[in-house]
Amino acid sequence: MIYRNNKILLTLTFLFVIHTYVFAQHKQVVQLLKQAYESGNNFQVSVHYNLYKGNETNPVESYNGIYYRKGQYIYSKIGKVEIISTPSFYLRINPDQKAILISESTPENVSQLNNSLLELMQYVDVDKFYEQNNSIYLKLKAKKITQLPFSSIELVINKQTHLLIKVEYYYFTQINFSQDAKKADYAQPRLEVIYSNYKNKNIDIPRSKFKLFSFVSFDGKKYHGLGKFSEYQIINQRKQKNNR
């Protein structure tokens, strides 16, 4: 279960690239897509995650969530798990495990889109590109020699707004889907991520979500959970000088 959740968490990064052979055809679409997210300094979107076993059509796991960004402040929720990233800290809250992870903020946490674009351009080719109705369909295929965890990504983009409608990730590595500890049922996972209800007004995320001491206190030596988090295990990965 933890492995699958980690796979879902990876999909918060938006992944796009341009292949040199079809550069002229796709350059404008990818640039507009990138600009649409970069210009949305303050936006919220509802996200639905479906995890599939191989080519099966019924998901084995489904989660609802949200993604919110205001500049370098990012909040996301996948099922019960909350992830908060600010210029000063990174926080992950897992109610099922009754654990809070605190770590340093990194450039990857606060600017995932730009970093992904720069990092992934050399690893992916454009396999398919076409328009249908009010949507743009783009399939990105990993090159034969790659460090990526997936073989391909399929994107559906709104032609008018250039915002994502859906992304599907086809992973290389098999995982065990068995619910029986005595049996194995390995298959390649497919992750579907559906985006809806984009908005930049009437945002639902309170400012307190971006304050570390809304969740924990610090006694000079270690952190302690506050309120409903009082019995949570606190996993502190911050440097000592930043523990304040």
C-alpha angles and dihedrals in degrees: 000000000000091000092053092048090052089054091053092048090055091064094071086087113087111226124204137150144168124230114218094228092059097027096125093051097050103028096091095046094050093045091051090047091051092046092050091061097038092051091050094083090164117031144132129204134184113234130197121194126202121184115200133192107235111303096340115133099215115075119237091206133019131185136182119214148150136232122206130179133181109174106299093349113098130179124181135170126197111185103310096338116103123199122191126184127183134160089266106039148008120219133187120186119195112184094185091058092034089228138131120200117203120189142152120286114249134192088251091059097051102035107030097150098057094042092050093051093052095043101044103043092091095050105051137061129198106249101174136012128175143137126235127177105319096337139087117216120206128176118195118196126199116239119247093259107047144142092211120115093223136063096212145354126212118203131192112198129190105245094211102044099024089224124135120267098175141352127193122196121200109199128211100210120075121229131198110259094178118122089198114085090207095055134055126217109178124185139146111268125230118201122202118195118190122194124201143153099037111190140164098190133063091023114195098213114099119221090240089073088073095053114091093207091059085076107027143020127216123219096190093270109045145358125260127197117248128220112332088008094058093108096042122115109245114215107195117195097162123117114261094246091058095051098106 
